[in-house]
Amino acid sequence: MRYRTIVLGVVMPGVLAGCERRGEAERFEGTPQVVEDSVLVFPSGVRHATNLRSLRYHDVLSTGADRPPFLVLSGIPRAGTASDRVVVVVRADRPAPPASVLAVFPYPGEQAGAASPDSVRNVRLFVGDCVPGGFGGVVQVTTSADSADAGAVVARQIAGDSLELVTETGAPSLPDVLAAVERDECREIPRLDQSATP
């Protein structure tokens, strides 16, 4: 009998820890509300402060049940840039160090090109399981008249606690990504015209 009591005493903390880990991802379920222009409040009561104004919530990228998902948000950065352009940010909600930015993407839509103010590039952004055989992530597809970025595909996928760049040989083609959208595995962020020079 004493042996069984000791075994239960050892097993129970592991079981309880597992329950706590399962609850971590659940805290971010549901669609959050934006308050104070830059803070998300999830239905569970979890608050996530950002440095973005005109904040919009787009999606979450699951990192597993035992840790918080990555948040896909957009808005205008409050500091560090003179531009009023909207960007898409992927953030991790971490208690220590504080929530951190994992990646920043131009907001999808028409934008002034890099080569000259007269050139325009079209950016499309997809989130979810967009890379065949990979984990969740973000895929950016850029087309323009500039040969430097015509038809460029940049893919980042979840790798532990970060978003890693997918090599050119592993990056999906636009038809692959659109097929994933058709299967409801991947979602496109709606486009916004920012073609005017800031």
Secondary structure, 3 states (H helix, E strand, C coil): CHHHHHHHHHHHHHHHHHHHHHHHHHCCCCCCEEECCCEEECCCCCEEECCEEEEEEEEEECCCCCCCCEEEEEEEECCCCCCCCCEEEEEECCCCCCCEEEEEEECCEEEECCCCCCCEEEEEEEEECCCCCCCCEEEEEEEECCCCCCCEEEEEEEECCEEEECCCCCCCCHHHHHHHHHCCCEEECCCCCECCCC
